[in-house]
Amino acid sequence: MMNFSMKSKGFTLIEVLIALVILSVAFLGLAGLMVQTTKNNSFGGRMTEAATFAQDKLEELRAVSWVTITPGSDRKTGSAIGTDYARNWNVATNGNLKTITITINWNDKTNHSISLLSVITQ
């Protein structure tokens, strides 16, 4: 009878605890990865929104008369994220060409900026 209980197969409590520790470390690594992925997705959304605001302004400037294209600035608020964007556009005239630089600035714990450059002919 004694030999039978000594040969029983199964996991000891120590083996189970070690497996749980290893599994816990793996889950902590995945949790950190999820936090970073969420931050990157949020930044990507803001970057896309800023690029869309720059493109919208460029389309507005292309729709008006060439003579009335002048420098300016305004502010836009993001739709889903609620970020405040500062939009500036500079116009440089060279003969019958106008070079337009649209810059979008926003802050989400750090300052970010993108610029869009285009040339419009008369």
C-alpha distance (Angstrom), angle and dihedral (degrees) to the residues before:
residue distance angle dihedral
M1 . . .
M2 3.77 . .
N3 3.81 93.5 .
F4 3.79 91.1 53.8
S5 3.84 94.6 58.4
M6 3.81 92.5 46.6
K7 3.79 91.3 54.5
S8 3.80 95.7 48.7
K9 3.78 112.9 128.2
G10 3.79 125.7 -133.0
F11 3.79 143.9 91.5
T12 3.75 124.3 -62.7
L13 3.77 121.8 -134.1
I14 3.81 91.0 -107.9
E15 3.83 92.0 54.9
V16 3.78 91.1 50.7
L17 3.82 92.0 48.9
I18 3.81 92.1 49.7
A19 3.80 90.5 50.1
L20 3.82 90.0 50.7
V21 3.82 91.4 50.8
I22 3.81 91.4 51.2
L23 3.80 90.8 47.3
S24 3.81 91.2 48.6
V25 3.81 92.0 52.8
A26 3.80 90.0 50.6
F27 3.83 91.5 50.5
L28 3.81 91.2 49.5
G29 3.79 89.3 54.4
L30 3.79 90.5 50.4
A31 3.81 91.3 48.7
G32 3.81 90.6 54.9
L33 3.78 89.7 48.6
M34 3.81 91.0 52.1
V35 3.81 91.4 52.1
Q36 3.81 91.5 52.0
T37 3.81 92.0 45.6
T38 3.80 91.0 52.3
K39 3.82 91.0 50.7
N40 3.80 91.4 49.2
N41 3.80 92.0 49.4
S42 3.79 90.5 50.2
F43 3.81 92.1 50.0
G44 3.80 90.5 47.3
G45 3.80 90.0 53.3
R46 3.79 91.8 51.1
M47 3.80 91.8 46.9
T48 3.80 91.1 51.0
E49 3.79 91.2 48.2
A50 3.82 91.5 49.9
A51 3.80 91.6 49.5
T52 3.80 89.5 49.7
F53 3.83 91.3 52.4
A54 3.81 89.9 50.4
Q55 3.81 91.7 48.8
D56 3.82 91.0 47.4
K57 3.80 91.2 54.2
L58 3.79 91.9 47.6
E59 3.80 90.0 52.5
E60 3.81 90.1 49.3
L61 3.81 90.8 52.1
R62 3.81 91.9 47.9
A63 3.81 90.1 52.6
V64 3.83 95.6 57.2
S65 3.77 128.9 71.9
W66 3.81 114.9 -74.0
V67 3.83 91.0 -123.0
T68 3.82 93.4 55.3
I69 3.82 95.6 55.0
T70 3.81 103.9 114.6
P71 3.82 136.0 158.8
G72 3.79 119.1 -90.0
S73 3.77 148.2 137.1
D74 3.77 140.9 -134.7
R75 3.80 141.1 165.9
K76 3.79 129.0 -110.4
T77 3.78 130.3 -169.1
G78 3.76 119.9 -142.1
S79 3.78 117.6 -113.4
A80 3.79 107.9 -135.6
I81 3.79 101.3 10.5
G82 3.82 98.8 42.7
T83 3.80 95.6 -136.6
D84 3.81 118.5 155.9
Y85 3.82 113.6 -127.4
A86 3.82 126.1 -164.5
R87 3.81 111.0 -149.4
N88 3.83 121.0 -163.3
W89 3.78 127.9 175.7
N90 3.78 126.6 -167.8
V91 3.79 123.8 -164.5
A92 3.81 124.5 -156.7
T93 3.80 118.3 -173.8
N94 3.79 121.0 -150.4
G95 3.81 111.5 172.9
N96 3.79 107.5 -60.8
L97 3.84 93.1 -13.1
K98 3.78 128.0 89.2
T99 3.77 117.2 -163.3
I100 3.79 111.1 -153.7
T101 3.80 122.4 -163.7
I102 3.79 115.0 -170.9
T103 3.80 115.8 -167.5
I104 3.79 124.1 -169.8
N105 3.82 119.5 -164.1
W106 3.80 127.3 -173.1
N107 3.77 139.1 161.2
D108 3.79 127.3 -138.2
K109 3.81 100.6 162.0
T110 3.83 87.5 -49.4
N111 3.80 131.8 42.8
H112 3.80 117.4 -99.4
S113 3.78 131.8 -176.6
I114 3.80 139.1 -179.6
S115 3.80 129.5 -175.7
L116 3.79 131.9 -155.1
L117 3.82 119.5 -160.3
S118 3.80 124.2 -162.7
V119 3.79 139.0 161.3
I120 3.81 123.4 -139.2
T121 3.78 122.5 -166.1
Q122 3.77 126.4 -149.0
